[in-house]
Amino acid sequence: MSFEEARAIELLGRVPYGRVATSMRALPFVAPARHVVVDHSVLLRLHAGLGYHHACLGSVVAYGADNLSTGERQVWSVQFTGTAEPFEPTPEQRGLFGADPREVDGEPFDPVYMRIEPQFATVHSLDYSTERRLKHAA
């Protein structure tokens, strides 16, 4: 695992949600997903009722997450690609995801799980610290 991939995995462990992107019927789409990091793999939980998992499973997908809405001074964004594979979580892994949502778009939540081994990771960072702004203004 490269330094960039290891850094991306470490940052993903800090936030619970991200977005998975692939194409469905030759059109791109992005869907929100709950993720957890286990042994350098990213485990995703999506709502099966939307059918997005059908386009993802067995395909190369992009996954991204960030801390843009946290208010932190050190802002980062992670993106990686990898093949989405189906998996059935152990009870311990299921517990890492936390409580399931009650509903998605008015339908009862029906979880489906995928595993992605991150490849081609990128990490972007923005520094909003006051010290840096004052130094560059001088």
C-alpha positions as CSV (number, residue, x, y, z in Angstrom):
1,M,0.0,0.0,0.0
2,S,1.4,3.4,-1.0
3,F,1.7,6.3,1.4
4,E,-1.2,8.1,-0.3
5,E,-3.4,5.0,-0.1
6,A,-2.5,4.6,3.6
7,R,-3.3,8.3,4.3
8,A,-6.6,8.0,2.4
9,I,-7.6,5.0,4.5
10,E,-6.6,6.8,7.7
11,L,-8.7,9.9,6.8
12,L,-11.7,7.8,5.8
13,G,-11.8,6.4,9.3
14,R,-12.5,9.9,10.6
15,V,-15.8,10.3,8.9
16,P,-18.9,8.0,8.6
17,Y,-20.3,8.9,5.1
18,G,-19.0,9.3,1.6
19,R,-20.2,9.0,-2.0
20,V,-19.8,6.1,-4.4
21,A,-19.7,6.8,-8.1
22,T,-20.1,4.6,-11.1
23,S,-22.3,4.5,-14.2
24,M,-25.7,2.9,-14.7
25,R,-27.1,2.4,-18.2
26,A,-24.1,4.4,-19.5
27,L,-24.9,7.4,-17.3
28,P,-22.8,8.5,-14.3
29,F,-24.3,8.7,-10.8
30,V,-23.2,9.4,-7.3
31,A,-24.9,7.8,-4.3
32,P,-24.4,8.4,-0.5
33,A,-23.0,5.5,1.5
34,R,-22.1,4.7,5.0
35,H,-18.6,3.4,5.3
36,V,-16.2,1.8,7.8
37,V,-12.6,0.9,7.4
38,V,-11.5,-2.6,8.3
39,D,-8.0,-4.0,7.6
40,H,-7.3,-1.5,4.8
41,S,-10.6,-2.3,3.1
42,V,-13.5,0.1,2.9
43,L,-16.8,-1.5,3.7
44,L,-19.9,0.2,2.4
45,R,-23.6,0.0,3.4
46,L,-26.2,1.3,0.9
47,H,-30.0,1.0,0.6
48,A,-30.8,-2.0,-1.7
49,G,-34.1,-0.5,-2.6
50,L,-32.5,2.1,-4.9
51,G,-30.7,-0.6,-6.9
52,Y,-27.4,1.3,-7.1
53,H,-25.6,-1.7,-5.8
54,H,-26.4,-3.6,-9.0
55,A,-24.3,-1.1,-11.0
56,C,-21.5,-1.1,-8.4
57,L,-21.0,-4.8,-7.7
58,G,-18.2,-6.3,-9.7
59,S,-17.4,-2.9,-11.3
60,V,-14.7,-0.4,-10.8
61,V,-16.1,2.5,-8.7
62,A,-14.9,5.7,-7.3
63,Y,-15.4,6.5,-3.7
64,G,-14.9,9.8,-2.0
65,A,-15.3,11.4,1.4
66,D,-14.3,14.6,3.1
67,N,-14.6,16.7,6.2
68,L,-15.7,19.8,4.4
69,S,-18.7,20.4,6.7
70,T,-16.9,19.8,10.0
71,G,-15.7,23.4,10.5
72,E,-12.1,22.1,11.0
73,R,-9.3,24.3,9.8
74,Q,-7.5,21.5,8.1
75,V,-10.0,20.5,5.4
76,W,-9.4,17.3,3.3
77,S,-11.0,15.3,0.6
78,V,-10.2,11.7,-0.3
79,Q,-11.0,9.8,-3.5
80,F,-10.0,6.4,-4.6
81,T,-11.0,3.7,-7.1
82,G,-11.4,0.0,-6.6
83,T,-13.6,-2.9,-7.5
84,A,-16.8,-3.2,-5.5
85,E,-17.4,-6.8,-4.3
86,P,-20.4,-8.1,-2.4
87,F,-19.8,-9.2,1.2
88,E,-21.8,-10.2,4.2
89,P,-20.5,-8.5,7.3
90,T,-19.9,-10.3,10.6
91,P,-22.0,-9.2,13.5
92,E,-18.9,-7.2,14.7
93,Q,-18.5,-5.5,11.4
94,R,-22.3,-4.7,11.2
95,G,-22.0,-3.1,14.6
96,L,-19.3,-0.8,13.3
97,F,-21.8,0.8,10.9
98,G,-24.1,1.8,13.8
99,A,-27.8,1.9,13.6
100,D,-29.5,1.5,10.3
101,P,-31.6,4.5,9.1
102,R,-35.4,3.8,9.4
103,E,-36.3,4.9,5.9
104,V,-34.8,6.0,2.6
105,D,-37.0,8.2,0.5
106,G,-40.0,6.9,2.5
107,E,-39.2,3.2,2.1
108,P,-37.9,0.9,4.9
109,F,-34.2,0.7,4.8
110,D,-32.9,-2.5,3.3
111,P,-29.1,-2.7,3.7
112,V,-26.7,-4.1,1.1
113,Y,-23.0,-4.3,1.7
114,M,-19.9,-4.0,-0.5
115,R,-16.1,-4.2,0.1
116,I,-13.6,-2.1,-1.9
117,E,-9.9,-2.5,-1.8
118,P,-8.7,1.1,-2.4
119,Q,-6.4,1.7,-5.4
120,F,-5.3,5.0,-7.0
121,A,-6.0,7.1,-4.0
122,T,-5.7,10.8,-3.9
123,V,-5.8,13.1,-0.9
124,H,-6.3,16.8,-1.3
125,S,-6.0,19.3,1.6
126,L,-6.9,22.9,2.2
127,D,-5.4,24.9,5.1
128,Y,-7.6,27.6,6.6
129,S,-5.5,28.3,9.6
130,T,-5.2,31.9,10.7
131,E,-1.4,31.8,11.0
132,R,-1.0,30.9,7.3
133,R,-3.4,33.7,6.1
134,L,-1.5,36.3,8.2
135,K,1.9,35.2,6.9
136,H,0.8,35.4,3.3
137,A,-0.9,38.7,3.8
138,A,2.3,40.3,5.1
